[in-house]
Amino acid sequence: MAAPASRQGCARVPPLAGGRFPTRALAHRDPVVPAGRPACQGRGQGGEEAPCFPGVAYAQSLVGECCPRLTFLKLSGCHGVTADALVMLAKACCQLHSLDLQHSMVESTAVVSFLEEAGSRMRKLWLTYSSQTTAILGALLGSCCPQLQVLEVSTGINRNSIPLQLPVEALQKGCPQLQVLRLLNLMWLPKPPGRGVAPGPGFPSLEELCLASSTCNFVSNEVLGRLLHGSPNLRLLDLRGCARITPAGLQDLPCRELEQLHLGLYGTSDRLTLAKEGSPFLTQKWCHTLRELDLSGQGFSEKDLEQALAAFLSTPGGSHPALCSLNLRGTRVTPSTVSSVISGCPGLLYLNLESCRCLPRGLKRAYRGLEEVQWCLEQLLTSPSPS
């Protein structure tokens, strides 16, 4: 929970009777059980039994009374939060617009009740996926939070084996102001739009889309197009682990000012066929704006990578490229290509060349900072070609 100081919108929370209760405990962990009060048991968000502390309701009532200008509420890791308590906070804190429920055990009915009360002013929402996430997303699809700008759904420690089915077009209609959408390490399926259904309105304000996953997922060119066909202002696109996405699919996106593109593949199955061509489509489209590029684990050929990275050597107007971070780990990039991109990108501050099979031994590592990157260039210019 943010802003413990009164001048930032929240008065100092007094200690619980009979024990110490620092203000920061409200924001970072469950309230300490007061001495002499046994803990009861309650059912958590995922259906499992979780401890319910009698001090929770009291602490929330204090917040409602002492922090009327509260804007951000973090309940990460909290148990035993009731619908009445959340609704009370929504009514008492009229400026509350951000809610973090990651790794918490709060009933979906309590969250839905909170959103029904405070949804019209909600700007940011963080969730951990469980069997009850569908009910919360249902409230969002019903235009409960029309001003929502940030939505993040991630997996917890115990990964849920049931995929989340996401109606892309319904989310676009329910949250038209979304600027950041993160579905992190999540097994999800886009709900089919149906035959003859017109494309959704898109996310016209979207600036960041993160679909990163450490496991195989179902994100395809078609799915990406449905998500981003109306997002010309996208700045960050994180598709790590999305092995079904191809350069041709990315080339068709409407965004022209992309600054960060992450396409790294980590722990990908050897049986998966990776594209060997197409990387120049990406750099030719965004070489004038890209600051960070991650192609680690991709299967592009030596010649393809040479053509792709050459795009940074001829930026419009003769200006220096914006590229400052380049991850080529596990690719077939050659020494001459690396030398050219370092020479042509004077602002390059991070370069990852780990496991690059075409490079000389001793240079296959990550370089951080201008001095290390320039040292790499010197070694490449003086080292013999690998046998």
Legacy VTK file of the C-alpha trace (Angstrom):
# vtk DataFile Version 3.0
C-alpha trace
ASCII
DATASET POLYDATA
POINTS 387 float
0.000 0.000 0.000
1.427 3.301 -1.053
1.993 6.656 0.584
2.415 6.168 4.360
3.007 9.880 4.877
0.012 12.155 5.407
1.204 14.707 2.886
1.076 11.988 0.217
-2.549 11.182 0.888
-2.477 8.842 3.863
-2.198 9.441 7.583
0.088 7.237 9.663
-1.690 4.060 10.700
-1.768 3.671 14.504
-0.517 0.406 16.028
-2.905 -2.382 16.890
-3.883 -2.567 20.517
-1.634 -4.914 22.433
1.152 -5.252 19.879
3.502 -3.657 17.387
2.120 -3.131 13.894
4.420 -1.102 11.630
2.810 0.795 8.776
4.827 -1.083 6.163
3.212 -4.366 7.228
0.021 -3.237 5.541
1.764 -2.998 2.213
4.089 -5.984 2.201
2.666 -8.855 4.238
-0.277 -10.107 6.256
-0.972 -8.327 9.541
0.667 -9.966 12.533
-1.774 -11.946 14.654
-2.188 -10.015 17.939
-1.034 -11.911 20.998
-3.706 -14.115 22.505
-5.824 -14.292 19.330
-5.822 -17.682 17.601
-5.878 -17.799 13.803
-8.954 -19.231 12.097
-9.123 -21.009 8.744
-10.662 -19.714 5.530
-10.835 -20.784 1.899
-8.384 -19.113 -0.460
-8.644 -17.861 -4.005
-7.675 -21.151 -5.554
-10.004 -23.244 -3.354
-7.285 -24.337 -0.926
-7.438 -23.765 2.808
-5.612 -20.627 3.895
-5.154 -18.971 7.298
-7.521 -16.113 8.053
-6.294 -13.529 10.552
-8.809 -11.671 12.736
-6.555 -8.595 12.486
-7.163 -8.204 8.755
-10.601 -6.625 9.043
-9.405 -4.296 11.809
-6.381 -3.230 9.772
-8.563 -2.530 6.735
-10.973 -0.486 8.803
-8.032 1.608 10.021
-6.915 2.174 6.459
-10.399 3.279 5.465
-10.573 5.732 8.374
-7.023 7.085 8.272
-6.222 7.038 4.549
-9.142 8.646 2.692
-6.775 9.806 -0.071
-5.299 6.349 -0.656
-4.674 5.655 -4.363
-2.877 2.260 -4.428
-3.693 -0.867 -2.416
-1.335 -3.842 -2.400
-2.712 -7.076 -0.963
-0.001 -9.331 -2.353
0.212 -12.476 -0.226
-2.767 -11.536 1.960
-5.336 -14.043 3.212
-8.803 -13.638 4.649
-9.804 -10.435 2.859
-13.604 -10.312 2.704
-15.966 -8.709 0.201
-17.330 -6.391 2.916
-13.841 -5.171 3.767
-12.904 -4.480 0.153
-16.172 -2.707 -0.600
-15.752 -0.645 2.570
-12.307 0.439 1.376
-13.672 1.283 -2.070
-16.302 3.534 -0.488
-14.020 5.113 2.109
-11.079 5.765 -0.251
-12.622 7.646 -3.144
-9.262 8.147 -4.888
-8.290 4.460 -4.842
-7.535 3.475 -8.446
-4.915 0.676 -8.313
-5.174 -2.815 -6.794
-2.438 -5.469 -6.556
-3.715 -8.973 -5.752
-0.702 -10.969 -6.912
-0.164 -14.196 -4.960
-3.068 -13.348 -2.656
-5.913 -15.592 -1.547
-8.875 -13.298 -1.995
-12.210 -14.724 -3.119
-13.229 -13.696 -6.630
-16.611 -12.589 -5.286
-14.820 -10.071 -3.063
-12.796 -8.736 -5.998
-15.862 -8.490 -8.235
-17.763 -6.629 -5.507
-14.835 -4.222 -5.166
-14.717 -3.625 -8.923
-18.455 -3.028 -9.054
-18.011 -0.271 -6.464
-14.713 1.275 -7.623
-14.456 0.045 -11.227
-15.314 3.360 -12.846
-12.096 4.892 -11.470
-9.786 1.858 -11.629
-6.563 2.429 -13.554
-4.296 -0.533 -12.664
-4.974 -4.158 -11.718
-2.511 -7.001 -11.018
-3.749 -10.610 -10.711
-2.265 -14.078 -10.273
-4.057 -16.659 -12.381
-6.196 -19.220 -10.555
-9.455 -21.052 -11.097
-11.327 -17.904 -10.075
-9.622 -15.480 -12.447
-12.335 -16.071 -15.044
-14.953 -14.428 -12.807
-12.764 -11.330 -12.346
-12.044 -11.071 -16.065
-15.775 -11.431 -16.664
-16.321 -8.193 -14.766
-13.708 -6.471 -16.943
-15.303 -7.788 -20.134
-18.599 -6.325 -18.945
-17.132 -2.800 -19.014
-16.807 -2.696 -15.233
-13.477 -0.826 -15.545
-13.690 1.344 -18.676
-10.733 3.517 -17.583
-8.338 0.617 -16.865
-4.843 1.361 -18.186
-2.713 -1.510 -16.806
-3.742 -5.169 -16.611
-1.303 -7.896 -15.599
-2.165 -11.572 -15.134
0.689 -13.906 -14.220
1.098 -17.431 -12.898
1.811 -18.266 -9.303
4.250 -20.798 -7.888
1.804 -23.619 -8.562
1.173 -23.367 -12.298
-2.482 -23.859 -13.260
-2.814 -26.582 -15.902
-6.153 -25.229 -17.175
-5.576 -22.696 -19.983
-7.187 -19.295 -19.640
-9.551 -18.598 -22.517
-9.370 -14.910 -23.344
-12.006 -13.235 -25.545
-9.699 -10.718 -27.219
-12.396 -8.595 -28.866
-14.532 -8.487 -25.708
-11.531 -7.269 -23.685
-10.921 -4.539 -26.257
-14.501 -3.351 -25.847
-14.496 -3.634 -22.057
-11.118 -1.900 -21.516
-10.722 0.552 -24.412
-8.160 2.715 -22.553
-5.674 -0.102 -21.880
-2.057 1.025 -22.220
-0.251 -2.007 -20.746
-1.314 -5.646 -21.125
0.824 -8.378 -19.588
-0.010 -12.095 -19.695
3.145 -13.430 -18.065
4.168 -17.084 -18.236
0.519 -17.871 -18.740
-1.059 -20.733 -20.638
-3.909 -19.015 -22.448
-6.052 -19.492 -25.506
-7.702 -16.713 -27.500
-11.408 -17.352 -27.841
-12.304 -17.831 -31.536
-14.025 -14.703 -32.895
-16.607 -16.692 -34.797
-17.498 -16.641 -38.471
-18.531 -13.344 -39.974
-17.621 -11.409 -36.815
-16.082 -8.016 -37.557
-12.623 -7.277 -36.089
-12.642 -5.827 -32.608
-11.954 -2.153 -31.903
-8.367 -2.939 -30.935
-6.391 -1.195 -28.192
-5.748 2.283 -29.643
-3.820 3.450 -26.549
-1.724 0.295 -26.022
1.984 1.005 -25.514
3.184 -2.290 -24.014
2.210 -5.882 -24.760
3.990 -8.679 -22.907
3.136 -12.307 -23.703
6.421 -13.786 -22.455
6.344 -17.451 -21.500
8.889 -20.097 -20.532
6.738 -22.858 -22.014
5.179 -23.491 -25.403
2.137 -21.291 -25.962
-0.553 -20.739 -28.560
0.319 -17.191 -29.637
0.335 -17.064 -33.436
0.539 -14.372 -36.093
-3.249 -14.390 -36.300
-3.651 -13.919 -32.556
-1.102 -11.116 -32.510
-2.906 -9.403 -35.343
-6.198 -9.564 -33.441
-4.554 -8.014 -30.416
-2.579 -5.254 -32.131
-4.379 -4.350 -35.358
-5.499 -1.077 -33.772
-2.382 -0.224 -31.734
-0.238 2.255 -33.703
1.441 3.623 -30.560
2.985 0.371 -29.308
6.459 0.902 -27.846
7.305 -2.434 -26.167
6.544 -5.899 -27.538
7.716 -8.884 -25.481
7.136 -12.221 -27.231
9.798 -14.335 -25.511
8.884 -17.994 -25.870
6.294 -17.331 -28.599
7.876 -19.652 -31.164
4.894 -19.526 -33.541
5.389 -15.835 -34.289
7.226 -15.166 -37.568
8.893 -12.018 -38.949
6.240 -11.833 -41.656
3.543 -11.610 -38.984
5.389 -8.838 -37.183
5.944 -6.904 -40.385
2.186 -6.445 -40.814
1.699 -4.742 -37.434
0.575 -1.092 -37.595
3.047 0.206 -34.981
5.865 2.241 -36.538
7.737 3.514 -33.476
8.596 0.281 -31.629
11.432 0.791 -29.142
11.782 -2.647 -27.525
11.336 -5.984 -29.296
11.977 -9.226 -27.396
11.777 -12.441 -29.432
14.114 -14.638 -27.390
13.449 -18.362 -27.236
14.601 -20.085 -24.058
14.506 -23.849 -23.563
12.727 -24.386 -26.892
12.276 -27.993 -27.978
14.802 -29.234 -30.540
11.897 -30.680 -32.528
10.472 -27.214 -33.159
11.195 -25.855 -36.636
12.452 -22.263 -36.431
12.443 -19.717 -39.213
15.829 -19.352 -40.940
14.909 -16.214 -42.864
13.002 -12.986 -42.290
14.913 -11.102 -39.602
15.607 -8.153 -41.984
11.852 -7.499 -42.040
12.080 -6.544 -38.377
15.117 -4.303 -38.405
14.266 -2.530 -41.657
10.906 -1.578 -40.228
12.089 -0.401 -36.799
15.827 0.352 -37.086
15.190 4.078 -36.569
13.470 3.588 -33.193
14.632 0.261 -31.709
16.606 0.660 -28.497
16.454 -2.992 -27.384
16.407 -6.078 -29.607
16.408 -9.691 -28.385
16.809 -12.455 -30.979
18.327 -15.065 -28.663
17.706 -18.679 -29.603
16.286 -17.841 -33.020
17.329 -19.964 -36.023
18.101 -17.239 -38.565
21.006 -18.010 -40.904
24.333 -16.166 -40.933
23.421 -14.257 -44.089
19.971 -13.375 -42.793
21.376 -11.920 -39.579
24.003 -10.009 -41.530
21.310 -8.346 -43.623
19.149 -7.668 -40.590
21.832 -5.976 -38.498
23.096 -4.006 -41.498
19.874 -1.980 -41.264
21.298 -0.211 -38.200
24.211 1.083 -40.283
22.059 3.191 -42.600
19.523 5.021 -40.433
17.538 7.893 -42.000
19.294 11.260 -42.089
22.652 9.734 -41.198
21.865 9.897 -37.478
23.246 7.339 -35.039
20.909 4.393 -34.399
19.106 4.301 -31.055
20.134 0.682 -30.375
21.662 0.272 -26.909
20.863 -3.381 -26.073
21.295 -6.384 -28.383
20.828 -10.022 -27.361
22.128 -12.541 -29.912
22.627 -15.434 -27.531
22.613 -18.825 -29.265
22.341 -17.407 -32.801
24.538 -17.955 -35.869
25.856 -14.401 -35.959
29.351 -14.084 -37.456
32.375 -12.064 -36.251
32.152 -9.636 -39.193
28.484 -8.953 -38.505
29.132 -8.310 -34.810
32.035 -6.003 -35.636
29.879 -4.013 -38.046
26.991 -3.553 -35.626
29.301 -2.440 -32.789
31.044 0.043 -35.075
27.756 1.387 -36.390
25.989 1.645 -33.030
28.127 3.850 -30.745
25.432 3.807 -28.068
25.489 0.018 -27.651
25.802 -0.707 -23.913
24.738 -4.376 -23.712
25.667 -7.182 -26.081
25.006 -10.864 -25.388
27.028 -13.289 -27.494
26.760 -16.369 -25.282
26.650 -19.727 -27.112
27.149 -18.111 -30.533
28.679 -21.037 -32.434
30.301 -18.939 -35.198
32.349 -16.742 -32.852
35.875 -17.400 -31.558
36.304 -19.039 -28.182
36.686 -16.620 -25.335
34.321 -14.061 -26.842
31.086 -15.970 -26.338
29.792 -14.040 -23.348
27.711 -11.021 -22.366
29.253 -7.539 -22.507
27.952 -4.785 -20.264
28.912 -1.166 -20.613
30.605 0.812 -23.381
34.118 -0.241 -22.334
33.380 -3.980 -22.489
31.551 -3.687 -25.812
34.479 -1.790 -27.356
36.896 -4.406 -25.970
34.840 -7.061 -27.759
35.197 -5.103 -31.002
38.957 -4.905 -30.598
39.212 -8.655 -30.007
37.049 -9.448 -33.025
39.182 -7.270 -35.264
42.394 -8.952 -34.144
41.293 -12.558 -33.610
41.697 -15.165 -36.347
38.549 -16.577 -37.915
37.212 -19.695 -36.152
38.038 -22.943 -37.843
LINES 1 388
387 0 1 2 3 4 5 6 7 8 9 10 11 12 13 14 15 16 17 18 19 20 21 22 23 24 25 26 27 28 29 30 31 32 33 34 35 36 37 38 39 40 41 42 43 44 45 46 47 48 49 50 51 52 53 54 55 56 57 58 59 60 61 62 63 64 65 66 67 68 69 70 71 72 73 74 75 76 77 78 79 80 81 82 83 84 85 86 87 88 89 90 91 92 93 94 95 96 97 98 99 100 101 102 103 104 105 106 107 108 109 110 111 112 113 114 115 116 117 118 119 120 121 122 123 124 125 126 127 128 129 130 131 132 133 134 135 136 137 138 139 140 141 142 143 144 145 146 147 148 149 150 151 152 153 154 155 156 157 158 159 160 161 162 163 164 165 166 167 168 169 170 171 172 173 174 175 176 177 178 179 180 181 182 183 184 185 186 187 188 189 190 191 192 193 194 195 196 197 198 199 200 201 202 203 204 205 206 207 208 209 210 211 212 213 214 215 216 217 218 219 220 221 222 223 224 225 226 227 228 229 230 231 232 233 234 235 236 237 238 239 240 241 242 243 244 245 246 247 248 249 250 251 252 253 254 255 256 257 258 259 260 261 262 263 264 265 266 267 268 269 270 271 272 273 274 275 276 277 278 279 280 281 282 283 284 285 286 287 288 289 290 291 292 293 294 295 296 297 298 299 300 301 302 303 304 305 306 307 308 309 310 311 312 313 314 315 316 317 318 319 320 321 322 323 324 325 326 327 328 329 330 331 332 333 334 335 336 337 338 339 340 341 342 343 344 345 346 347 348 349 350 351 352 353 354 355 356 357 358 359 360 361 362 363 364 365 366 367 368 369 370 371 372 373 374 375 376 377 378 379 380 381 382 383 384 385 386
